[in-house]
Every structure is written in structure tokens, then in C-alpha cells.
């Protein structure tokens, strides 16, 4: 499977796992935590430590701003996370 095919597969996988994600700015922290089978606290820790281990996200300028993880960023994260030596 090529990288492009894998990316397309991951986009469809995310769309089916997170309802209506393509109609919004992206997934919330809660939705991402459920999708990745992690806790919201671990998502928050990853964000506080520079975003390592989670997809790129969009956050507003204010302290209590909403955080969104766009569909394409989640799919790219999954595609890049796959072990290429297998």
C-alpha cells in the first residue's frame, strides 16, 4: 500500500469513527481521546509538552480557547505513525 493510499484509507477511517468531523473544524479533545483510546488528561499533557504524540491542532489565542484536531491532521498523524519496516 502506497503512502497516498494509506492516507486515503486513514481519512475514511477517521470519518467513520468520528461522526460529522468533515462538517466541523475538527475533532474535540474528547473525540480524539476516544478515537486514540487515550485519556483527555494524556492529550492535555501532550499539548503542554509541545504536542509530541498527538496530531497537530488548532487553538485560539485566549487561555480557555477551544482546541480542534482537523481531519487531515489526524489522518496524516496515523499515516506517519505506522511502522514502515513491517
Phi and psi in degrees as a GROMACS rama.xvg file:
@    title "Ramachandran Plot"
@    xaxis  label "Phi"
@    yaxis  label "Psi"
@TYPE xy
-76.9807  166.604  UNK-2
-59.0015  -41.3809  UNK-3
-64.6958  -43.5058  UNK-4
-64.7695  -39.3765  UNK-5
-65.1156  -40.6354  UNK-6
-63.4194  -44.6355  UNK-7
-61.0693  -42.7805  UNK-8
-60.4455  -44.9125  UNK-9
-66.066  -36.0137  UNK-10
-61.0289  -47.2945  UNK-11
-65.1046  -37.111  UNK-12
-63.4422  -44.6957  UNK-13
-65.929  -42.0169  UNK-14
-59.0113  -40.7362  UNK-15
-75.5671  -28.3166  UNK-16
-84.3051  -30.3363  UNK-17
-119.085  100.053  UNK-18
-59.604  139.898  UNK-19
61.121  20.8116  UNK-20
-65.1387  -32.0601  UNK-21
-73.3317  -13.5642  UNK-22
-94.7907  -5.67207  UNK-23
-119.617  179.336  UNK-24
-65.7991  -26.674  UNK-25
159.413  -168.52  UNK-26
-84.4263  148.105  UNK-27
-81.1194  173.425  UNK-28
-61.4817  -39.5154  UNK-29
-63.5447  -44.9472  UNK-30
-64.7898  -41.7287  UNK-31
-64.6811  -41.3815  UNK-32
-61.2276  -42.5362  UNK-33
-66.107  -41.3839  UNK-34
-65.5908  -43.139  UNK-35
-87.0482  -2.17246  UNK-36
58.3121  49.6106  UNK-37
-129.461  167.995  UNK-38
-86.8632  159.649  UNK-39
-64.35  -34.6325  UNK-40
-61.7165  -38.7335  UNK-41
-70.4547  -32.5478  UNK-42
-64.1159  -45.3208  UNK-43
-61.6003  -41.954  UNK-44
-63.0352  -41.1909  UNK-45
-63.3597  -40.227  UNK-46
-65.4577  -40.1843  UNK-47
-68.4221  -27.8092  UNK-48
-95.5069  18.815  UNK-49
103.318  4.91186  UNK-50
86.7997  13.8652  UNK-51
-72.7184  131.298  UNK-52
89.8184  6.22342  UNK-53
-135.988  160.406  UNK-54
-66.7334  160.261  UNK-55
-62.2248  146.943  UNK-56
-134.461  167.1  UNK-57
-113.452  129.852  UNK-58
-138.539  141.367  UNK-59
-70.8018  177.568  UNK-60
-80.1966  -24.8938  UNK-61
-78.0517  164.463  UNK-62
-64.7329  -42.1653  UNK-63
-101.179  29.678  UNK-64
-67.7077  151.772  UNK-65
-70.1485  152.712  UNK-66
-119.388  132.462  UNK-67
-127.909  142.598  UNK-68
-111.773  103.343  UNK-69
-60.3037  148.708  UNK-70
-52.083  -49.2941  UNK-71
-64.5213  -35.7174  UNK-72
-67.594  -37.1912  UNK-73
-66.1087  -44.1765  UNK-74
-64.0178  -41.7382  UNK-75
-64.7792  -40.8635  UNK-76
-59.132  -45.3145  UNK-77
-64.3832  -43.2088  UNK-78
-61.9452  -42.9964  UNK-79
-75.9247  -18.57  UNK-80
-83.5886  -13.9465  UNK-81
-72.0652  135.962  UNK-82
-67.3434  115.509  UNK-83
-82.0257  -9.55211  UNK-84
-88.9068  -9.49921  UNK-85
